[in-house]
Amino acid sequence: METAYLYLALSGVLTVLLWTPYILARMVLWGVPTFLNNYPKGYPAEQPEPPLWAQRSHRAHLNLVETMPAFIAVIVAAGSIVQNNFDAIALWAQVFFYSRIAHALVYILGIPYLRTPSYLISWAAILMIGVQVAGQVN
C-alpha cells in the first residue's frame, strides 16, 4: 500500500501545483500591486481576460480538484479493507497519477482529442481500485 499512498500524495501535490500557472498568469496580467491588493477595480464585472492557456490551466486544476475526492476515497478504503493484491492497487494509483499529468498537459497545451481519453483513463483507474476494494468485502 505504500506505493498507492505515495501516488495519492503525489496527486495531492499535483493538485496544488496545477493552481500555480493560472495564478502566475493572473499576477502578470493584473500586475503585482493589484494582484496583492485582492482584485482589480470593477472586479468581477470588469477584469482582464487571461490568456487561453491560463484559462485551460484553471479548468485543469478544477477538474483535478473535482476528481480527487473519489481517488482519495478508494485509496483510503483500499488501505483499510484490502488484505492482498496491493500490487494491482499500486499500479492503478500510478495510472491515475500519470493520466492526470497527461490530462493537465494536454488540456493546458490545447492538444485536441486527447483530453477526454486521459480523463477517462484516470476515472477507470479509480474504478479499478474500487473493484479491488469491493472484491474484499464479504
Backbone as CSV, one residue per row, in Angstrom:
resi,resn,N_x,N_y,N_z,CA_x,CA_y,CA_z,C_x,C_y,C_z
1,MET,0.823,-1.203,0.000,0.000,0.000,0.000,0.859,1.255,0.000
2,GLU,2.140,1.117,0.359,2.994,2.309,0.409,3.051,3.012,-0.940
3,THR,3.116,2.235,-2.010,3.167,2.826,-3.350,1.880,3.579,-3.662
4,ALA,0.748,3.009,-3.305,-0.535,3.681,-3.541,-0.604,4.984,-2.754
5,TYR,-0.128,4.944,-1.512,-0.117,6.164,-0.698,0.838,7.207,-1.276
6,LEU,1.960,6.750,-1.819,2.898,7.676,-2.468,2.207,8.396,-3.614
7,TYR,1.490,7.641,-4.451,0.823,8.273,-5.598,-0.383,9.107,-5.184
8,LEU,-0.974,8.789,-4.065,-2.009,9.660,-3.509,-1.391,10.998,-3.110
9,ALA,-0.252,10.938,-2.424,0.432,12.172,-2.018,0.893,12.972,-3.234
10,LEU,1.454,12.295,-4.228,1.892,12.990,-5.447,0.710,13.632,-6.173
11,SER,-0.423,12.970,-6.161,-1.622,13.535,-6.789,-2.085,14.781,-6.038
12,GLY,-1.949,14.768,-4.719,-2.268,15.961,-3.934,-1.343,17.112,-4.283
13,VAL,-0.055,16.821,-4.424,0.910,17.857,-4.801,0.595,18.372,-6.203
14,LEU,0.265,17.476,-7.117,-0.110,17.896,-8.473,-1.314,18.827,-8.435
15,THR,-2.276,18.525,-7.592,-3.461,19.379,-7.463,-3.059,20.790,-7.071
16,VAL,-2.158,20.902,-6.116,-1.698,22.229,-5.681,-0.896,22.913,-6.787
17,LEU,-0.030,22.173,-7.448,0.819,22.776,-8.473,0.038,23.228,-9.700
18,LEU,-1.042,22.554,-10.021,-1.836,22.963,-11.185,-2.480,24.333,-10.996
19,TRP,-2.580,24.764,-9.783,-3.112,26.084,-9.465,-2.109,27.173,-9.837
20,THR,-0.835,26.854,-9.784,0.236,27.835,-9.924,0.260,28.555,-11.277
21,PRO,0.211,27.878,-12.426,0.296,28.616,-13.692,-0.809,29.655,-13.859
22,TYR,-2.018,29.292,-13.467,-3.134,30.224,-13.601,-2.921,31.454,-12.726
23,ILE,-2.503,31.237,-11.503,-2.289,32.349,-10.580,-1.140,33.233,-11.052
24,LEU,-0.064,32.631,-11.542,1.053,33.430,-12.054,0.633,34.254,-13.267
25,ALA,-0.159,33.672,-14.152,-0.654,34.420,-15.313,-1.529,35.582,-14.863
26,ARG,-2.347,35.338,-13.867,-3.209,36.392,-13.338,-2.378,37.513,-12.709
27,MET,-1.322,37.133,-11.999,-0.461,38.123,-11.367,0.236,38.984,-12.420
28,VAL,0.703,38.357,-13.488,1.362,39.103,-14.567,0.349,40.005,-15.270
29,LEU,-0.844,39.493,-15.525,-1.878,40.246,-16.237,-2.367,41.440,-15.431
30,TRP,-2.601,41.239,-14.155,-3.125,42.312,-13.308,-2.036,43.239,-12.795
31,GLY,-0.820,42.732,-12.744,0.262,43.469,-12.113,0.326,43.084,-10.637
32,VAL,1.535,43.048,-10.116,1.729,42.584,-8.744,0.969,43.433,-7.718
33,PRO,1.016,44.783,-7.788,0.291,45.557,-6.763,-1.211,45.275,-6.747
34,THR,-1.827,45.194,-7.916,-3.267,44.918,-7.980,-3.557,43.498,-7.516
35,PHE,-2.716,42.563,-7.925,-2.896,41.169,-7.520,-2.808,41.030,-6.003
36,LEU,-1.848,41.694,-5.406,-1.686,41.614,-3.955,-2.755,42.406,-3.207
37,ASN,-3.401,43.335,-3.905,-4.462,44.136,-3.299,-5.817,43.467,-3.451
38,ASN,-5.847,42.240,-3.837,-7.024,41.400,-3.955,-7.570,41.378,-5.376
39,TYR,-8.277,42.402,-5.827,-8.885,42.367,-7.153,-8.745,43.722,-7.843
40,PRO,-8.732,43.702,-9.185,-8.691,44.974,-9.913,-9.989,45.759,-9.729
41,LYS,-9.920,47.018,-10.001,-11.102,47.874,-9.892,-12.210,47.328,-10.805
42,GLY,-13.427,47.260,-10.256,-14.582,46.799,-11.026,-14.747,45.286,-11.066
43,TYR,-13.883,44.553,-10.390,-13.982,43.086,-10.394,-15.244,42.649,-9.660
44,PRO,-15.996,41.684,-10.092,-15.761,40.763,-11.197,-16.374,41.193,-12.526
45,ALA,-17.180,42.265,-12.515,-17.824,42.690,-13.764,-16.780,43.061,-14.819
46,GLU,-15.730,43.698,-14.390,-14.651,44.089,-15.300,-13.368,43.448,-14.800
47,GLN,-12.772,42.664,-15.663,-11.492,42.067,-15.308,-10.713,41.770,-16.574
48,PRO,-9.404,41.828,-16.473,-8.592,41.491,-17.643,-8.806,40.034,-18.039
49,GLU,-8.823,39.780,-19.310,-9.020,38.426,-19.832,-7.688,37.679,-19.812
50,PRO,-7.610,36.583,-19.034,-6.355,35.823,-19.022,-6.144,35.116,-20.360
51,PRO,-4.904,34.810,-20.679,-4.656,34.070,-21.925,-5.360,32.716,-21.894
52,LEU,-5.621,32.197,-23.064,-6.374,30.945,-23.170,-5.677,29.800,-22.447
53,TRP,-4.355,29.722,-22.525,-3.645,28.640,-21.834,-3.857,28.733,-20.322
54,ALA,-3.926,29.952,-19.798,-4.145,30.129,-18.355,-5.570,29.723,-17.977
55,GLN,-6.522,30.030,-18.839,-7.896,29.597,-18.576,-7.994,28.074,-18.587
56,ARG,-7.302,27.444,-19.538,-7.296,25.981,-19.585,-6.595,25.400,-18.358
57,SER,-5.533,26.063,-17.901,-4.839,25.624,-16.697,-5.766,25.669,-15.489
58,HIS,-6.542,26.723,-15.400,-7.504,26.849,-14.308,-8.530,25.723,-14.358
59,ARG,-9.034,25.432,-15.550,-10.028,24.359,-15.685,-9.415,22.981,-15.407
60,ALA,-8.149,22.777,-15.799,-7.481,21.509,-15.498,-7.337,21.343,-13.987
61,HIS,-7.012,22.421,-13.297,-6.906,22.390,-11.840,-8.263,22.048,-11.216
62,LEU,-9.307,22.745,-11.646,-10.636,22.485,-11.092,-11.086,21.052,-11.363
63,ASN,-10.749,20.536,-12.534,-11.122,19.169,-12.875,-10.451,18.177,-11.927
64,LEU,-9.187,18.403,-11.610,-8.499,17.509,-10.683,-9.047,17.665,-9.268
65,VAL,-9.384,18.896,-8.885,-9.998,19.117,-7.565,-11.292,18.313,-7.456
66,GLU,-12.061,18.254,-8.523,-13.323,17.507,-8.518,-13.105,16.001,-8.508
67,THR,-11.992,15.543,-9.056,-11.712,14.117,-9.168,-11.043,13.549,-7.915
68,MET,-10.281,14.382,-7.219,-9.503,13.898,-6.077,-10.333,13.225,-4.973
69,PRO,-11.515,13.711,-4.621,-12.252,13.017,-3.546,-12.520,11.546,-3.840
70,ALA,-12.840,11.223,-5.064,-13.084,9.820,-5.409,-11.793,9.014,-5.309
71,PHE,-10.688,9.592,-5.764,-9.402,8.895,-5.680,-8.991,8.696,-4.222
72,ILE,-9.135,9.725,-3.435,-8.803,9.627,-2.007,-9.656,8.538,-1.350
73,ALA,-10.941,8.524,-1.648,-11.851,7.557,-1.030,-11.442,6.120,-1.326
74,VAL,-11.120,5.814,-2.581,-10.788,4.423,-2.896,-9.427,4.023,-2.336
75,ILE,-8.489,4.955,-2.288,-7.175,4.632,-1.718,-7.296,4.406,-0.215
76,VAL,-8.027,5.271,0.475,-8.208,5.102,1.926,-8.952,3.794,2.207
77,ALA,-9.994,3.507,1.440,-10.735,2.255,1.621,-9.834,1.056,1.353
78,ALA,-9.035,1.131,0.308,-8.129,0.021,-0.001,-7.140,-0.197,1.132
79,GLY,-6.658,0.890,1.714,-5.701,0.771,2.803,-6.275,0.114,4.036
80,SER,-7.564,0.244,4.239,-8.154,-0.328,5.451,-8.884,-1.651,5.206
81,ILE,-9.222,-1.964,3.963,-10.033,-3.156,3.689,-9.245,-4.256,2.972
82,VAL,-8.460,-3.870,1.984,-7.807,-4.863,1.132,-6.719,-5.597,1.913
83,GLN,-6.726,-6.920,1.827,-5.751,-7.749,2.538,-4.634,-8.260,1.626
84,ASN,-4.873,-8.208,0.326,-3.866,-8.672,-0.627,-4.038,-7.891,-1.927
85,ASN,-3.271,-8.269,-2.929,-3.355,-7.633,-4.246,-2.987,-6.150,-4.197
86,PHE,-2.034,-5.817,-3.322,-1.581,-4.428,-3.215,-0.901,-3.955,-4.499
87,ASP,-0.320,-4.905,-5.249,0.355,-4.529,-6.492,-0.635,-3.950,-7.499
88,ALA,-1.822,-4.521,-7.569,-2.838,-4.011,-8.502,-3.282,-2.611,-8.082
89,ILE,-3.447,-2.398,-6.797,-3.853,-1.071,-6.317,-2.759,-0.061,-6.599
90,ALA,-1.509,-0.446,-6.357,-0.386,0.445,-6.636,-0.312,0.789,-8.123
91,LEU,-0.522,-0.225,-8.955,-0.496,0.007,-10.406,-1.563,1.013,-10.818
92,TRP,-2.791,0.824,-10.323,-3.880,1.719,-10.706,-3.696,3.122,-10.114
93,ALA,-3.056,3.214,-8.962,-2.746,4.536,-8.399,-1.733,5.260,-9.287
94,GLN,-0.771,4.515,-9.811,0.200,5.099,-10.736,-0.477,5.526,-12.032
95,VAL,-1.350,4.672,-12.542,-2.085,5.005,-13.771,-2.878,6.292,-13.562
96,PHE,-3.535,6.406,-12.409,-4.289,7.628,-12.115,-3.380,8.841,-12.169
97,PHE,-2.275,8.794,-11.443,-1.362,9.938,-11.355,-0.828,10.343,-12.727
98,TYR,-0.309,9.379,-13.479,0.289,9.726,-14.774,-0.764,10.152,-15.796
99,SER,-1.951,9.601,-15.715,-3.008,10.056,-16.632,-3.440,11.476,-16.284
100,ARG,-3.371,11.851,-14.994,-3.708,13.224,-14.617,-2.626,14.205,-15.060
101,ILE,-1.376,13.784,-15.042,-0.315,14.632,-15.608,-0.556,14.819,-17.097
102,ALA,-0.833,13.713,-17.784,-1.119,13.800,-19.226,-2.327,14.686,-19.479
103,HIS,-3.378,14.529,-18.676,-4.587,15.340,-18.833,-4.261,16.819,-18.691
104,ALA,-3.500,17.162,-17.663,-3.150,18.570,-17.441,-2.342,19.128,-18.606
105,LEU,-1.344,18.397,-19.057,-0.511,18.881,-20.167,-1.314,19.031,-21.446
106,VAL,-2.118,18.023,-21.747,-2.937,18.069,-22.965,-3.932,19.222,-22.891
107,TYR,-4.523,19.407,-21.728,-5.522,20.464,-21.535,-4.877,21.844,-21.664
108,ILE,-3.793,22.068,-20.940,-3.141,23.384,-20.941,-2.602,23.721,-22.324
109,LEU,-2.015,22.740,-23.006,-1.449,22.982,-24.337,-2.504,23.010,-25.429
110,GLY,-3.726,22.597,-25.099,-4.815,22.634,-26.077,-4.674,21.592,-27.175
111,ILE,-4.120,20.435,-26.861,-3.956,19.368,-27.844,-5.307,18.685,-28.043
112,PRO,-5.809,18.678,-29.272,-7.150,18.124,-29.494,-7.194,16.603,-29.375
113,TYR,-8.355,16.109,-29.007,-8.725,14.695,-29.000,-8.064,13.846,-27.904
114,LEU,-7.216,14.400,-27.070,-6.549,13.593,-26.049,-7.015,13.908,-24.630
115,ARG,-7.674,15.047,-24.451,-8.093,15.442,-23.107,-9.081,14.441,-22.501
116,THR,-10.128,14.127,-23.220,-11.147,13.218,-22.695,-10.599,11.808,-22.460
117,PRO,-9.835,11.232,-23.395,-9.281,9.902,-23.097,-8.386,9.870,-21.850
118,SER,-7.566,10.895,-21.665,-6.703,10.898,-20.474,-7.542,11.039,-19.206
119,TYR,-8.608,11.801,-19.283,-9.529,11.930,-18.149,-10.212,10.589,-17.859
120,LEU,-10.679,9.924,-18.912,-11.373,8.646,-18.731,-10.441,7.561,-18.189
121,ILE,-9.175,7.610,-18.565,-8.210,6.651,-18.017,-8.076,6.858,-16.510
122,SER,-8.053,8.116,-16.076,-7.944,8.364,-14.627,-9.182,7.853,-13.894
123,TRP,-10.347,8.023,-14.494,-11.562,7.507,-13.854,-11.593,5.984,-13.868
124,ALA,-11.086,5.377,-14.933,-11.004,3.912,-14.975,-10.098,3.404,-13.861
125,ALA,-9.018,4.122,-13.592,-8.113,3.728,-12.512,-8.834,3.767,-11.168
126,ILE,-9.621,4.806,-10.942,-10.394,4.897,-9.698,-11.365,3.720,-9.596
127,LEU,-12.044,3.432,-10.684,-12.999,2.320,-10.685,-12.311,0.981,-10.450
128,MET,-11.126,0.796,-11.006,-10.410,-0.463,-10.822,-9.943,-0.635,-9.378
129,ILE,-9.541,0.452,-8.742,-9.195,0.367,-7.326,-10.458,0.034,-6.530
130,GLY,-11.570,0.658,-6.894,-12.846,0.355,-6.250,-13.243,-1.098,-6.404
131,VAL,-12.970,-1.687,-7.552,-13.250,-3.105,-7.775,-12.408,-3.960,-6.836
132,GLN,-11.150,-3.576,-6.660,-10.280,-4.323,-5.727,-10.845,-4.254,-4.300
133,VAL,-11.332,-3.084,-3.912,-11.910,-2.918,-2.587,-13.188,-3.743,-2.468
134,ALA,-14.056,-3.634,-3.456,-15.335,-4.349,-3.404,-15.119,-5.863,-3.388
135,GLY,-14.067,-6.335,-4.020,-13.774,-7.758,-4.023,-13.351,-8.287,-2.663
136,GLN,-12.972,-7.406,-1.773,-12.540,-7.814,-0.438,-13.682,-7.807,0.579
137,VAL,-14.771,-7.148,0.233,-15.901,-7.035,1.158,-16.674,-8.353,1.149
138,ASN,-16.928,-8.862,2.317,-17.643,-10.151,2.413,-19.131,-9.975,2.330
